[in-house]
């Protein structure tokens, strides 16, 4: 067993944070499922921007689609994205069945332009859910103040949700509460809670990047010892809350009806600082009932030289609390950092959409001109 396969013996599912048409059409996704035991795929606006706008492999599909009518740019994007999502969902169908619906999912994000509009997010998510028509689809909704009530309502309809852009433990708790409350509403309405799946995507590396910047600005040599430690400490505390939230009488009532926990999914696990080990955000976050969605380079690195640390996420929680306390004592506010990261995360995805739509508009204009 290679290290990616060994993750599963520790209760963690490896997912891939990447999607591209050639990746599914040429068998790349199925190869990872067979070789590494890959269990899922995540996508986001930045991934689609890179796949569609920064390559020419969609040119024929765009031309064929526009030959059938002068569609809007948003329609072109959705046509391409839905086809890719369906293909990935079909490739992961065997995983979905073999794991009895615990894994085998592919995620499609709601438009980041709607992140601060609850009603529009709900409408968009349900439309995408009904358009893709795959049981192993997850709709990604950001954990913004407007997104959280949308998540509860979507779960109550029976849709699968990937809660994204989680940075703080407090927002994670609110996301878990939205999931649990949504299941309770679904159960009250006579729905089947055993058919609903959800993950809470808790972002990692971006926290270290921002905390390290603030530590570097301090005239405190001891502060340097805290560099690269905040993100993992934050994740350990979140996992402690996960275990507490999904236990006790309230959760047991749902579990007895067939409900499954909303797993923590470690996102943004590519190491951005070359001084840190390139597999750090996999090795230190191994734990039962979790998911790690890795970009291709991180997955390759972990397959090659990853170290399996069973139950790492539960180790030295007191040390994690001490790290966060030491940061606070030095004036490094994790609440301030995580709040800014949420706003920035929405903005970055919106920027990716802007770039993607601009590229599609350029393609559409060129095809119009060629057609006379």
Protein Blocks (a to p, Z undefined) as FASTA:
>chain_A
ZZklmmmmnopacddddddfklmmnommmmmmmmnopabdcddfklmmmmmmmccklmmm
mmmmmmnoccdfklmmmmmmmmmmmmmmmmmmmmmmmnnomgopacddddfklmmgmklm
mmmmmmmmmmnopakbccdddfbfklmmmmmmmmmnopacddehifbfklmmmmmmmmmm
mmmmmmmnopafklpccdddddfklmmmmmmmmmmmpccfklmmmgoklmmmmmmmmmmm
mmmmmgcjklmmmmmnopacdddddehkbcfblkbcfklmmmmmgcehiacdddfklmmm
mmmmpccdehklmgokllmmmmmmmmmmnopafklmmmmmmmmmmmmmmmmmmmmmmmmm
mmmmmmmmmnZZ
